[in-house]
Amino acid sequence: MNTPVGPTQPGAPDPNDVAAEYVLGVLDAATRRAEQERLLRDPMFSREVAEWEARLTPLIDEIVPVPVPHALWPRICAAAGIGPPLDRTAPDLRARPRPGMWQSAPFWRWLSAGAFAAVAASLFALFVLPQVAPPPPQVAPLVAKMVQDEGKALFLATVDVRRGIMVVQPTTVEIPQGRVPELWLIPPGDTPHSLGLLDPSRANAIVVPRELIAALAPRAVVAVTVEPPGGAPGGKPSGPIIAKGEISLL
Amino acid sequence: MAASSDIHPFDPDRLRDLLVATAGGDAGAFEQLYQSTSGKLFGICLRIVQQRSDAEDVLQDVYVTIWRKAAQFDAARASAITWLAMMARNKAIDRLRAGSVERHSAPIDLAEDLHDPNASTLALAETNETNRRLDACLGELEAQRRNLIRIAFFEGATYEELAARCGAPLGTVKSWVRRGLLRLKACLER
């Protein structure tokens, strides 16, 4: 068991110790279970745990978001007893793309038919497919071809600036075992900003963070590095660049 | 704010509103909450359980629990992102402790400085006071204590695992972590 060490007041074991250890996640299975039971019946302990959770939450900032497989949302809806997502008409306050299109298997199969087809399909999807709202003003599409040093194109990106969506289509990409490709946006004169991890086996729809949308412009560079699982530590590229290219007008 | 594949995911008021609406059974709000936070929570789960299929199972459990128990979220007691992130961490750690997942554990070099003052380069402008304070207080700790605390937090490693990975006696590791946590708390409360 865990004997508190270094009480703040002499002779008084500091109960915060265990609350902190529980939140940090260092307790073994049996101790952790015991503390979880204590949480249910000890309001003071429960409050200390909540305080430690709040203290350590800022560390979450360092974790790079990882794209979630599209198949997961329908699984969650089924397990939660919510109607299938395509049957609902969820009012979308943010005017995001309809999940139906981005999650539709035929759409992705179609998109995967080939690199050229991918770009064409993306453009079609982004600019021609009817949206819930009236058609938006046309914005010139942006594209980027990310190439290896030898000039071979590894990823093709199509950017919809208005919605802040980048569709990234891999060609034939070899990723070293145990590594994952991560996408970066590098505005001119700026440091790389992560756009998340890529699935090298299929097209990826990347939702660009709002604060980076303005940086989606000609001359900005997009690049792919290979990183440890979960993404580059600390949100800065750590692995080699396997492909890069400049964004340009189509 | 760290790099994110989501649109402004951690606007605290928006997340709180979505969570409260979810508690009221609003499936549309739940879907928006999922769109805004699932990438981040998946990242949290993956750091702990490592295998994608395990992390997907955990994430599914997390969101089903959010849907069913959103009413337990108390905005007076925790921020929405704390509630969501800690639920993901807890479920991932529970899964890890259940012993059903395979994990690769790299040795820890305690001398190496894992603390990266520029970790939040991507969003310095948005890094708030709370984040800066935790960063500063972690920076005040001795390197080995700080490193152990960070690895434990991100990977959900037990004392035993930390001791094995850094090659230090269990008692020493416990003492480093506990003293580090006490110092951290004292610093944050200054």
Interface residues (C-beta under 8 A of the other chain):
Chain A: N2 P4 V5 G6 T8 D14 N16 D17 A20 E21 V23 L24 G25 V26 L27 D28 A29 R32 A50 E53 A54 R55 L56 T57 P58 L59 I60 D61 E62 I63 V64 P65 V66 P67 V68 P69 L72 W73 R75 I76 A79 A80 I82 G83 P85 R88 A90 P91 D92 L93 R94 R96 P99 G164 G178 T191 H193 S194 L195 G196 I206 V207 V208 P209 R210 E211 P229 G230 G231 P233 G234 G235 K236
Chain B: M1 A2 A3 S4 S5 D6 I7 H8 P9 A27 G28 F30 E31 Q32 Y34 Q35 S38 G39 K40 F42 G43 I44 L46 R47 I48 Q50 E56 L59 Q60 Y63 V64 W67 R68 R77 A78 S79 I81 T82 A85 M86 R89 I93 D94 R97 A98 G99 H104 D116 N118 A119 S120 T121 L122 A123 E126 T127 T130 N131 L134 D135 I149 R150 A152 F153 F154 G156 A157 T158 Y159 E160 L162 K174 S175 V177 R178 R179 L181 L182 L184 K185 A186 L188
